[in-house]
């Protein structure tokens, strides 16, 4: 990021909050081309949002490596807490 006013105006085309909401759509490759271009342009100019994409990729990679035995190995209380957190998160997003 060069920090010029032009770059600030460019990334203002998509706000960071909107960017975060679109990460899954981007990673699933279901985003329209024009939106993908705006998304990638913002990521190129905004280090914080570029880091968010990398964090999502790391979570997907890690979660994809988990097996049912991994969940079964968790203490029952921990597993219940995680399920409650996930359900709460889902209900807030609905």
Backbone as a printed PyTorch tensor [residue, N CA C, xyz], in Angstrom:
tensor([[[  0.8480,  -1.1770,   0.0000],
         [  0.0000,   0.0000,   0.0000],
         [  0.8850,   1.2290,   0.0000]],

        [[  0.6470,   2.1300,  -0.9220],
         [  1.5050,   3.3000,  -1.0240],
         [  1.0480,   4.4390,  -0.1490]],

        [[ -0.2090,   4.4130,   0.2900],
         [ -0.6900,   5.4390,   1.1870],
         [ -1.1360,   6.7080,   0.4870]],

        [[ -1.2180,   6.7240,  -0.8410],
         [ -1.6720,   7.9170,  -1.5420],
         [ -3.1790,   8.0400,  -1.4150]],

        [[ -3.6680,   9.2350,  -1.6420],
         [ -5.1120,   9.4580,  -1.5980],
         [ -5.8120,   8.6430,  -2.6800]],

        [[ -5.1830,   8.4330,  -3.8320],
         [ -5.7880,   7.6240,  -4.8860],
         [ -6.0460,   6.2080,  -4.3990]],

        [[ -5.0830,   5.6090,  -3.7060],
         [ -5.2690,   4.2490,  -3.1930],
         [ -6.3730,   4.2090,  -2.1590]],

        [[ -6.4520,   5.2260,  -1.3120],
         [ -7.5030,   5.2690,  -0.3060],
         [ -8.8600,   5.3430,  -0.9920]],

        [[ -8.9670,   6.1400,  -2.0510],
         [-10.2280,   6.2280,  -2.7900],
         [-10.5420,   4.9060,  -3.4660]],

        [[ -9.5100,   4.2260,  -3.9810],
         [ -9.7160,   2.9450,  -4.6540],
         [-10.2830,   1.9000,  -3.7060]],

        [[ -9.7080,   1.7800,  -2.5240],
         [-10.1810,   0.7290,  -1.6320],
         [-11.5080,   1.0960,  -0.9940]],

        [[-11.8800,   2.3830,  -1.0700],
         [-13.1710,   2.7920,  -0.5230],
         [-14.3110,   2.2220,  -1.3550]],

        [[-14.0050,   1.7410,  -2.5640],
         [-15.0240,   1.1390,  -3.4230],
         [-15.6580,  -0.0770,  -2.7580]],

        [[-14.9100,  -0.7650,  -1.9100],
         [-15.4350,  -1.8770,  -1.1280],
         [-14.9250,  -1.6830,   0.2950]],

        [[-15.8270,  -1.6680,   1.2460],
         [-15.4560,  -1.4270,   2.6370],
         [-14.9880,  -2.7250,   3.2900]],

        [[-14.1360,  -2.6030,   4.2840],
         [-13.5730,  -3.7720,   4.9600],
         [-14.6620,  -4.6730,   5.5350]],

        [[-15.7130,  -4.0990,   6.0640],
         [-16.8050,  -4.9130,   6.6190],
         [-17.4570,  -5.7320,   5.5170]],

        [[-17.7180,  -5.1090,   4.3800],
         [-18.2850,  -5.8300,   3.2330],
         [-17.3080,  -6.9030,   2.7640]],

        [[-16.0330,  -6.5650,   2.7460],
         [-14.9970,  -7.4950,   2.3250],
         [-15.0560,  -8.7800,   3.1480]],

        [[-15.0990,  -8.6410,   4.4710],
         [-15.1190,  -9.8060,   5.3670],
         [-16.3510, -10.6650,   5.0980]],

        [[-17.4790, -10.0260,   4.8190],
         [-18.7060, -10.7670,   4.5420],
         [-18.6330, -11.5480,   3.2300]],

        [[-17.7120, -11.1680,   2.3510],
         [-17.6090, -11.8010,   1.0330],
         [-16.5020, -12.8530,   0.9300]],

        [[-15.7170, -13.0370,   1.9810],
         [-14.5720, -13.9450,   1.9070],
         [-14.9910, -15.3590,   1.5170]],

        [[-16.0260, -15.8890,   2.1260],
         [-16.4500, -17.2650,   1.8200],
         [-16.8690, -17.3900,   0.3620]],

        [[-17.6350, -16.4150,  -0.1040],
         [-18.0620, -16.4340,  -1.5120],
         [-16.8460, -16.3910,  -2.4410]],

        [[-15.8470, -15.5970,  -2.0750],
         [-14.6260, -15.5140,  -2.8700],
         [-13.8820, -16.8460,  -2.8740]],

        [[-13.6970, -17.4220,  -1.6990],
         [-12.9480, -18.6770,  -1.6090],
         [-13.6980, -19.8400,  -2.2550]],

        [[-15.0220, -19.7580,  -2.2930],
         [-15.8320, -20.7900,  -2.9600],
         [-15.9090, -20.5650,  -4.4630]],

        [[-15.3270, -19.4660,  -4.9380],
         [-15.3160, -19.1050,  -6.3630],
         [-16.7300, -18.9810,  -6.9280]],

        [[-17.6320, -18.4010,  -6.1380],
         [-19.0030, -18.2000,  -6.5890],
         [-19.3130, -16.7210,  -6.8050]],

        [[-18.3000, -15.8990,  -6.7310],
         [-18.4580, -14.4520,  -6.8510],
         [-18.4800, -14.0490,  -8.3300]],

        [[-19.3300, -13.1070,  -8.6680],
         [-19.3600, -12.5600, -10.0300],
         [-17.9950, -11.9450, -10.3460]],

        [[-17.6190, -11.9750, -11.6180],
         [-16.2990, -11.4750, -12.0200],
         [-16.0400, -10.0440, -11.5660]],

        [[-17.0080,  -9.1640, -11.7460],
         [-16.8060,  -7.7650, -11.3660],
         [-16.5920,  -7.6380,  -9.8620]],

        [[-17.3190,  -8.4180,  -9.0760],
         [-17.1350,  -8.3850,  -7.6230],
         [-15.8000,  -9.0020,  -7.2230]],

        [[-15.3800, -10.0550,  -7.9290],
         [-14.0910, -10.6810,  -7.6550],
         [-12.9550,  -9.6880,  -7.9040]],

        [[-13.0580,  -8.9360,  -8.9710],
         [-12.0280,  -7.9470,  -9.3000],
         [-11.9620,  -6.8750,  -8.2130]],

        [[-13.1210,  -6.3700,  -7.7790],
         [-13.1590,  -5.3810,  -6.6990],
         [-12.5700,  -5.9640,  -5.4130]],

        [[-12.9440,  -7.2060,  -5.1160],
         [-12.4730,  -7.8920,  -3.9110],
         [-10.9540,  -8.0210,  -3.9360]],

        [[-10.4140,  -8.5280,  -5.0400],
         [ -8.9640,  -8.7220,  -5.1580],
         [ -8.2220,  -7.3930,  -5.1360]],

        [[ -8.8060,  -6.3750,  -5.7490],
         [ -8.1870,  -5.0490,  -5.7390],
         [ -8.0870,  -4.5270,  -4.3080]],

        [[ -9.1670,  -4.6860,  -3.5590],
         [ -9.1520,  -4.2490,  -2.1580],
         [ -8.0930,  -5.0180,  -1.3660]],

        [[ -8.0370,  -6.3360,  -1.5550],
         [ -7.0510,  -7.1520,  -0.8380],
         [ -5.6220,  -6.7350,  -1.1920]],

        [[ -5.4030,  -6.3490,  -2.4370],
         [ -4.0720,  -5.9110,  -2.8580],
         [ -3.6420,  -4.6330,  -2.1480]],

        [[ -4.6160,  -3.7940,  -1.7870],
         [ -4.3020,  -2.4900,  -1.1970],
         [ -4.5040,  -2.4240,   0.3110]],

        [[ -5.1350,  -3.4500,   0.8880],
         [ -5.4680,  -3.4100,   2.3160],
         [ -4.8440,  -4.6180,   3.0170]],

        [[ -3.7160,  -4.4270,   3.6750],
         [ -3.0300,  -5.5580,   4.3090],
         [ -3.8870,  -6.2910,   5.3390]],

        [[ -4.7290,  -5.5780,   6.0570],
         [ -5.5780,  -6.2200,   7.0550],
         [ -6.5550,  -7.1960,   6.4210]],

        [[ -7.1580,  -6.7990,   5.3290],
         [ -8.1140,  -7.6800,   4.6480],
         [ -7.3950,  -8.8350,   3.9470]],

        [[ -6.2150,  -8.5730,   3.4190],
         [ -5.4340,  -9.6630,   2.8100],
         [ -5.1040, -10.7120,   3.8730]],

        [[ -4.8030, -10.2710,   5.0810],
         [ -4.5200, -11.1990,   6.1810],
         [ -5.7570, -12.0120,   6.5430]],

        [[ -6.9240, -11.3950,   6.4910],
         [ -8.1670, -12.1100,   6.7960],
         [ -8.3730, -13.2650,   5.8140]],

        [[ -8.1150, -13.0210,   4.5380],
         [ -8.2540, -14.0890,   3.5400],
         [ -7.3010, -15.2380,   3.8770]],

        [[ -6.0740, -14.9130,   4.2450],
         [ -5.1060, -15.9510,   4.5950],
         [ -5.5310, -16.7050,   5.8540]],

        [[ -6.1170, -16.0060,   6.8080],
         [ -6.6160, -16.6750,   8.0170],
         [ -7.7480, -17.6330,   7.6810]],

        [[ -8.6560, -17.2180,   6.8070],
         [ -9.7380, -18.1110,   6.3790],
         [ -9.1660, -19.3530,   5.7000]],

        [[ -8.1880, -19.1380,   4.8300],
         [ -7.5680, -20.2890,   4.1410],
         [ -6.9300, -21.2500,   5.1490]],

        [[ -6.2650, -20.7130,   6.1530],
         [ -5.6260, -21.5520,   7.1800],
         [ -6.6670, -22.3350,   7.9730]],

        [[ -7.7810, -21.6960,   8.3120],
         [ -8.8460, -22.3800,   9.0450],
         [ -9.4400, -23.5030,   8.1990]],

        [[ -9.6780, -23.2200,   6.9250],
         [-10.2360, -24.2380,   6.0290],
         [ -9.2870, -25.4190,   5.9040]],

        [[ -8.0140, -25.1360,   5.7430],
         [ -7.0190, -26.1990,   5.6280],
         [ -6.9580, -27.0260,   6.9070]],

        [[ -6.9390, -26.3560,   8.0460],
         [ -6.8680, -27.0560,   9.3300],
         [ -8.1420, -27.8560,   9.5920]],

        [[ -9.2810, -27.2270,   9.3790],
         [-10.5520, -27.9200,   9.6290],
         [-10.7130, -29.1080,   8.6950]],

        [[-10.2280, -28.9740,   7.4770],
         [-10.3190, -30.0770,   6.5180],
         [ -9.4860, -31.2770,   6.9160]],

        [[ -8.4910, -31.0520,   7.7650],
         [ -7.6250, -32.1420,   8.2010],
         [ -8.1900, -32.8650,   9.4250]],

        [[ -9.2340, -32.2960,  10.0380],
         [ -9.8210, -32.9220,  11.2230],
         [-10.6400, -34.1540,  10.8360]],

        [[-10.6340, -35.1180,  11.6970],
         [-11.3640, -36.3720,  11.4930],
         [-12.3590, -36.5520,  12.6360]],

        [[-13.3840, -37.3670,  12.4440],
         [-14.3490, -37.6150,  13.5330],
         [-13.6730, -38.0460,  14.8340]],

        [[-12.5890, -38.7860,  14.7340],
         [-11.8840, -39.2230,  15.9420],
         [-11.3260, -38.0300,  16.7150]],

        [[-10.9610, -36.9550,  15.9960],
         [-10.4600, -35.7530,  16.6720],
         [-11.5490, -35.1440,  17.5490]],

        [[-12.7610, -35.0470,  17.0150],
         [-13.8790, -34.5030,  17.7940],
         [-14.2240, -35.4390,  18.9460]],

        [[-14.1830, -36.7300,  18.6910],
         [-14.5040, -37.7030,  19.7370],
         [-13.4950, -37.6550,  20.8740]],

        [[-12.2840, -37.2190,  20.5880],
         [-11.2430, -37.1640,  21.6070],
         [-11.3930, -35.9600,  22.5350]],

        [[-12.2320, -35.0030,  22.1500],
         [-12.4480, -33.8360,  23.0080],
         [-13.2380, -34.2270,  24.2490]],

        [[-12.9290, -33.6000,  25.3710],
         [-13.7630, -33.8330,  26.5540],
         [-15.2080, -33.4250,  26.2480]],

        [[-16.1630, -34.1260,  26.8070],
         [-17.5780, -33.8810,  26.5360],
         [-17.9560, -32.4270,  26.7980]],

        [[-17.4730, -31.8630,  27.8870],
         [-17.7930, -30.4730,  28.2130],
         [-17.2680, -29.5110,  27.1520]],

        [[-16.0680, -29.7310,  26.6850],
         [-15.4760, -28.8760,  25.6530],
         [-16.2700, -28.9800,  24.3660]],

        [[-16.6130, -30.1840,  23.9670],
         [-17.3920, -30.3960,  22.7500],
         [-18.7440, -29.6880,  22.8660]],

        [[-19.3970, -29.7950,  24.0140],
         [-20.6920, -29.1290,  24.2310],
         [-20.5530, -27.6120,  24.1510]],

        [[-19.4870, -27.0800,  24.7280],
         [-19.2530, -25.6340,  24.6730],
         [-19.0530, -25.1660,  23.2340]],

        [[-18.2840, -25.9070,  22.4770],
         [-18.0510, -25.5410,  21.0740],
         [-19.3390, -25.5840,  20.2650]],

        [[-20.1440, -26.5950,  20.4920],
         [-21.4210, -26.7010,  19.7820],
         [-22.3310, -25.5350,  20.1590]],

        [[-22.3760, -25.1860,  21.4320],
         [-23.1920, -24.0500,  21.8750],
         [-22.7200, -22.7400,  21.2380]],

        [[-21.4190, -22.5520,  21.1740],
         [-20.8680, -21.3410,  20.5580],
         [-21.2510, -21.2940,  19.0880]],

        [[-21.1120, -22.3990,  18.3900],
         [-21.4530, -22.4390,  16.9710],
         [-22.9430, -22.1570,  16.7680]],

        [[-23.7940, -22.7790,  17.5560],
         [-25.2480, -22.5600,  17.4220],
         [-25.6080, -21.1050,  17.6970]],

        [[-24.9780, -20.5200,  18.6920],
         [-25.2220, -19.1130,  19.0000],
         [-24.7920, -18.2260,  17.8360]],

        [[-23.6400, -18.5070,  17.2870],
         [-23.1280, -17.7430,  16.1440],
         [-24.0760, -17.8660,  14.9640]],

        [[-24.5420, -19.0930,  14.6770],
         [-25.4610, -19.2910,  13.5530],
         [-26.7710, -18.5530,  13.7620]],

        [[-27.3060, -18.5760,  14.9630],
         [-28.5880, -17.9130,  15.2160],
         [-28.4420, -16.3970,  15.0980]],

        [[-27.2910, -15.8480,  15.4670],
         [-27.0490, -14.4110,  15.3280],
         [-26.9700, -13.9900,  13.8730]],

        [[-26.5110, -14.8810,  13.0010],
         [-26.3590, -14.5830,  11.5820],
         [-27.6570, -14.7760,  10.8130]],

        [[-28.6330, -15.4420,  11.4030],
         [-29.9010, -15.7170,  10.7090],
         [-30.8310, -14.5320,  10.7460]]])
